[in-house]
Amino acid sequence: MNKINVSKRSRVLFLDGDRLYLRPIEMEDVHNFQRWINDPEVRRYLVTRGPISKLQEAEFLRQMMGSANHRIFVIVLKEADRAIGTMGIHNINWIDRTGTTGTMIGEVDCWNKGYAKEAKKLLLRHAFMEMNLRRIETAVIAENKASIKCQEACGYVREGLLRKKVFRTGKYLDEVVLAIMRDDWLELQRETQG
């Protein structure tokens, strides 16, 4: 991995990858988050449909930062120290040891470059090896083929189809439910390292 000199950075590095790192969200991220969510191309497959004001986004970030049931990170490219999106574990159930992941690559010029996959792998390692979660799931609008492919490349398995679950672009669309279990993730790690 390309290590970076964190002492020269004003941000906190939390999870370190090859081309990117994940760090905690900060209130100064409000501008990027608001810009990304209000971009029609970016929000096409998101739960949020906008418009989102800076005040609304700041309040949302405050709630997320103060919650034990959500862990949200900013995805930052090492080369330019550029924030390109966000990824998190939501609705963490500490008794059942489960959570739901969500991803947003907000910078459109960073799509289809493998950044979401690299970030997701860092997040899953954290979820299974540090948070002791045992099941992570996600739901993806069926039209979002790139996201489904990314989830499956990280070890997620399709578990179901929620027919006509969401309304986008004037029509109801199916949602694909995918999940990965800790035991399956550990086996995948053994296979890729052995």
N, C-alpha and C positions, 0 to 999 in steps of 0.2 A: 504494500500500500504506500502511496505517496503521503508521507506524514507532512503536516504543515506546522509551522511554528506558531502555536496558539498565543504565546506571549506577545507577539507583534500584532495580534488581532484585538479588536475591541469587542468581539463577540465570543460567546462560549461555544466551544466545540463539544458536542455530547456524543455523537456516534460518527465514527470516521470511516469513510469508504475510499475507494481508489480515486474517483474523479470528483466526489462530492462529500459533504458532511451534513449531518442533521444537528440543528441547535434548537434550544427552546425558543418559542415565540416571545417577542418583546412588544411593548406598546408602539415602538417606532415602526413596526411592521404594518401598522394599520393602513398606511398609504398603499403599499403593494397589494395587500389582501383586498382592499376596496377596489382597486384598479382591476385586479384579476377577476373578481366576482362579477363586476359590472360589464366585463367584456362578453358580448353575446356568444362568441366562439368558444370561450373558456367555460362559461356556465352552462353550455348546451346540455351536458350530462351531469350537472351538479344538482343537489337537492335545492339549493338556493336559487331563486329565480330573479332576485333583484327587483327594483333598484335598491342598493344598499348605500346608505350615507356613511360618512366617516364616523359620525357619532354612533350609529348602529353597529358598525364593525368594531369600534373600540369597546363598546359594551359587550359584544359577543366574545372578543378576545379576553376581556377581564373575567368573564364567567368561566371560560375554558381554562385560563391560567389558575383560577382559584378552585378548580374542581379536581377531586381525587379520582373521578371516573373518566377523565379524558387526559390523554397525553398527546399534545400537538407539537410538531416540529416544523421548522422552516428548512427547506431543501436548499443548500447553498453549493454552487459550483466553486471548487477550490481555485481554479485558474484565475478567475477574476473576482473572487469573493462575492459572487453575484447570487442573490436570492432568486430562485426560479419557481418556487412553489411551496406546497405544504403537504404534510403527511401526518396522520395521527391514528391513535387507537382510541376509539370512542365507546361509550356505554360499557365501561369495564365493570364486570360483575366479579367482585373479589371472592365471593363464596363459590360460585360455579367455575371461576377461573377462565372467563371468556371475555371477548371484546370484539369490536367491529372496526375494520380499518377503512380509512378514506384517504384519497389522494387527489391533489390538484396540482398539475404542472401549469402554472399561470402564464409563463412566458411561452408564447406559441412557437417561437423560433427554437425552443428546446424540446418540442414534441418529437417522438419517434427516434430518439437518440439513446434509449436505454437508461435514462436517468431515473425514471419511475421504478424500473426493475431493480436498479442498484440500491435506491433508497428503501424500497420495500424489503429487500433482503436484510439490510441493516436493522430495519424496524422489527422484522420477525425474530431476528437473533435476540434483540433486546426484550421482546415480548415473552419469548420462551425461556431464555437463559437468565434473564435478570428480574423480570416481573413474575415469573413462574405461572404464566397463563398456559392453558392447555388446548384452547380452541380459539381460532381467530376466523371471523367470517367477513364477507363483504357482499354488497349487492351492486350490480352493474347493469345499466340499461343495455339491452341486448344489441342495439345498434352500435355500441361502443366496442367494436371488435378489438381495437388496440389495447384497451384496458383488460378485456377478458384474456387476451393472449398474454399480457404481462402477469396477471394473477396466476394463470396456469403455469407459466415459466418459473414462478416462485414456489410452485408446489400446491397451489389451491386446486380443489376438485369441485366440479359443478355438482351441486346438491339439489337444485330445483329451479323451476321457472315460474315466476309470478306473472301470469298473463295479463296484459294490458294494465299494468300497475301504475305507470306514470304518464302524464300528459306533456308532450313536447311537440313543438313544430306543428300544431294543429291536429295531432293524433295521439291515441293511447299506444304506449309501447310496452313491450315485455321487459321484465327485469330478471336477470340471471343471478341466482344466489350461489356463491362459492365459499368454501371454507378449507382451512388447513388445520390439522391436529398436530399437537406437539410431537407425538410419537412418529407420525409420518414425516414431519420436518427433520427430526433427528436422523431418521433412516436416510432421507435425502442427503443430509450433510455427510453421513458415512459413505454413501455411494459416490459423491462428488470428490471426496478427499481420498478415497481408497482405490 
